Amino acid sequence: MSSTESPSVPAASVLPRVAPVRVGEGERMRSVRLPGVTLTVRSRPPAREGLEPALFVHGLGGSSQNWSLLMAALDGVVDPEAVDLPGFGDSPPPDDGDYSVTGHARAVIRHLDGAGRGPVHLLGNSLGGAVATRVAAVRPDLVRTLTLVSPALPELRIQRSAVPTALLGVPGVAALFNRFTREWTAEQRVRGVTALCYGDPTIVTPEAFGYAVEELERRLRLPYFWDAMTRSARGIVDAYTLGGQQGLWRQAERVLAPTLLVYGGRDQLVGFRMAAKAARSFRDSRLLSLPDAGHVAMMEYPELVARAFRELLAESAASGAADAEN
């Protein structure tokens, strides 16, 4: 893997020390220095040589750990990596403070260019779905297939339950919320996020809940935690208002890669009604609807998402072989 040293002082060199990120069984973590950004990448050793590479991009407030279950379910199918976006997980803030969708997409592109792993099977959830859409539109050479789980694409009527998250992007709201919730424990915060993101929060095991609490406690000690959250939320809101060629729906129409769309019927953050629009917008798409899933289907139903992904790969391979014969 190749990377380029940033000429500026990296943010990672001035950050406080906190507890290490949890690394699951069979996983590896490494830090990648790139121009203007340092990324932490979670991976699993490929089951065999020759597997095609995949890259997983998490959503707002998440981390590469959100993909651990799906990466394990795809063992032997792809050579997987999951990135911590700048300011999330174990990645420090970007040097330029750019948390826009374009800024996050730029970080993903720099990683793929630096690693030389493209084209990859690109998977994104929520904010990561918007980022992955932009990457696939502007750099089709880097993307074999695209899989979007509840992608944060513009909605005309945002669900009421999603309004508080959108309000984080309003200047001053995050600081007010932080003061208001100062006495909340990490357990209370995680319980609230779980209720918001899962179709059925009771499927979260005590062990997984404990890991989430540990991770949140670690991240709350980081001085840039709320800044990354608020600026990234603002970046989503700003992306919703962009028109012309930079509009996310217009970019969706430009995506050439075969695309798998995954929507949950109990999603409180991305409207299930957007599934039909997405299926129309992505030119080579197939839709997986999970009526009981919430916002993070890859964590709730990893085996079902993995099965649909394997079908996407099989269809893409068959289509590629047919094109080669013609």
N, C-alpha and C positions, 0 to 999 in steps of 0.2 A: 504494500500500500504506500502510495506517495502522498505527501502533503507539503504545503508551502509555509514557511515561517512568516508570521505577520511582522511587519516592521515596527508596529506600535507596541506599547506596553500592554500585554494581555491582561484582561480583567481578572483572570484566574490567579495572577500573582499577588493580588492585593485583597483577596477575599478571606474572610475568617474561616478557621477550620471547624468543620461540623462532623457529625457522625457519618461514617461511610454509607453509601447507598447499598441496599440489599441486592445481592447477586444470587439469582435462583440456581437450582441444581442444573448443571449442564450449560450454564451461561457464562459468558465472559464480558468484561467491561474494559474499554480503552478510551483514552482521550486523544482527539485528533486536532492538531493545530492547523488552522486555515487562515487565509487573509481576512483579518477583521473579526474573526470568531473562533472560539474553541468549542468543539462538540464532544460530548460523551456518547459513545456508541455501544449498545448492548448487542451481543451476537451469540449464536449457537454454532459449534463446529458442524459443518455439513456432514450428513450421514455417509456421503460418498463423494468421490470426485466427479466433476462435470455438472453439478446441479446449477441451475440458473439462479442468479442473485435476486434477492428481494430486499426492499427497504420499507420499513414501517414508520409512519409519522403520527404521533399522538395528538390529542386535542388540548383545549385550553385547561390549564391547571393539571394536566396529566404528565406522564413521562413514558419513557421507553418500556417501563415495567407493565404498562397497560396492554402490551402485546405479548407478554410472556406465554400466556396460555395458548394463543393462536400459533406462535412460533413453534411451541412444542407439538401442537397438533399437526403442523406441516413438516415435521421432521422427515427427512428423506424425499421431500417434494421440492424444496428450494434451499438455497444457501442464504439464511436470513440475517439481517441486521435491523435494529431499531434505534433510531436517533433520539436523543434528548434535544429538543429545540432550544435555541439560545434563551437562557434565563430560567429553564425548567429542568426538572430532574437533577442531574449532576453537571449540567452545562452552565458555565458562567454567562453573564449578560453579553450581548454583542458589543463590540468596541464603540459602535456608532449609536447605540441605544435605539436602533430601528426594530420595533416589534410589529411592524405592519405585516400583512399577509405576504406582500412582495419581499419584505426583509427576511421572513422565515423561508420563503421559497428560494431566495438567493443563497441562504445558508445550506439548504438541501442540495441545490445545484453545485455549489462549491465542493460539498462533500463528495458527490458523485463524480464530478470532474477530477477531483484530487485522488480519489480512490481508484478511478479507472474501472469501476464495476459496471457501468452502464452498457447497454440498456438493462434496466431492472424491472421487476414486477413491483410496482409502487402501490402501497396501501396507506390510506389515511382515514382518520376518524375525526369528525367535528371540525375544529380549526385545521387539523391536519388534512382533512378532506379538501378544504379550500386551498390549502398550500399545495397539495398534490395535484389538484386540478390546474392550478396556475403553472406548475412545473411541466405537466404533460402538454399544456397548450403552447408554452414558449420554447420548450426543449423536447420535442417529440423524439429526438434521437436518444434520449436517456430513459425512455419508458417503453417496456414491452407490453405490459398490461396495466390497467388501473383498477384498483378496488377501493371503493369509497363507502365507509360505514357512517351513516348519519352525517353526511358532509354539511358544513356550515355554508350553504349557498343562500343567496338573498331570498327572503320571504316577504311578500306584501303585507301579510298579517302574522306578526310574530306571536307565538303562544304566550299567554299570560305568565306561565311558569318560567319562560325564558327571559322575561323582562328584567328581573334582578341581575342576571348575568350581563345583559346588555348595558345596564346602568353602571356597571363597574367601569365602563369606558368614559363616563362623564367625569370631567375634572372635579375633584373634591369628594366624590361619592365614596371612593374606596377608603379614603382616610376617615370619613364619617362612619362607614360600616366597620372599619377596624376598631374605632373607639367604642362603638356600640356593642361589639362582640368581644371586647377585650377579655371578659371573664369566661368566655366559652372555652371548654376544654377541647383538646384535639379529638377526643372521642365524640363529643357533640358535633363538631364540625364534620368529621368523617361520616357520622350517621346522617347528617343533613345532605351531604353530597351523594351518599349512597341512595337515599330516598329519591333524589332528583334524577340520578343517572340510570338507575336500574328499573326495569319493568317490575321485578319482584325482588326487593332488597333482601328477603329472607334466604335467597340462594347464596349470599355471601357467607362463606364459612368463617367461624371465629378466628381461625388462623389468618385468613386473608384480611379480615377486618383489623386484626392486630398489626399486620404488616403495614396497612394503610395508615394507621395511627402513628406508627413509628416514622414513616416517611414524612407525614405532615409535620410532626414535631421537629424533624430535622430541617425541613424547608422553612418553617416559620422562624427559625434562627438566622436565616439568610437575610441580610439587609435589603436585598433587591426583590424579595418574594412578591410583595404587593405591587411594586413597580412593574415587574414582568407581567403579572396578572392584568393590571389595569391597562397597560399600554397594548397588550395583545388583544384584550377585549375591545379597546378602542380601534385597533387595527381591523377587527372583524366588522365593526359598525361602519368604519370608513370604506371597507371593501364593498359593503352592501350598497353604498351610495354611488359607486363609480359607474359611469356609463361608457359607451363606445367600446373600443377594442379591449379596454382594461376591465370591463364588466365581467364578473365571474360567469354569468350565464352565457355571454358571448364567447368567453374562453372555453366553456364546456362544449360549445358547438364546434370548436376548432380541434378538439382532442381526437387524434387518430387511433389511439390504442384501444383495443377491446376492453370494455369497461364492465365491471360488476358493481352494482348498486345494492347496498344493504340498508333497509329501513325497518325500524321497530314500531309496532303498533302502539306501544305505550311510551314512546319517546316524548319527554316533556320539554325538550330543548329544540329539536328539529321536527317540524310538523310532518306527520306521516303522509299528509296530502301532497307533499312536495315530491313524493316518489314518482308519480306519474309525469310531472314536469321534467324531472331529471332523466327519466327513461326516454322522453322525447328529445331532450337536448343533446345527450351524448349519442353520437351517430351509431356506434357499434356497442349497444348496451344490452345487458340482461339484468333482471331485477329479482332480488331475494327479499321477500316480505316475511318478517317474523312478528306475528301478531302479539306475542307476549314479551317481546324484547323492548328494552328502553333505549338509551342513548349509546350504550357501549356493547353492542351485540357480540363483538369479538371476545369480550370478557364473560358475557352471560351465556352464550351458546357457541363456544369456540369450535366444536365439532361440526355444527351445521354450517358455520361460515367457512371452515376449512373444506368441507365437501363441495360447497358452491365454488370456492376458489379453484379446487382441483378440476372441476368441470369447466371453468373458464380456461384453464391451461390446456385441457384436452381439446376444447373447441378451437382455441387459437392455433394449436399445433396442426389440427386437421385442416383449418382454413389456410394456414401457411403452406402445407403440403399440396393442397389443391391449386393454390396460386402458382406454385413452382412448376406444376405439371402443365399449366396453361401457357 
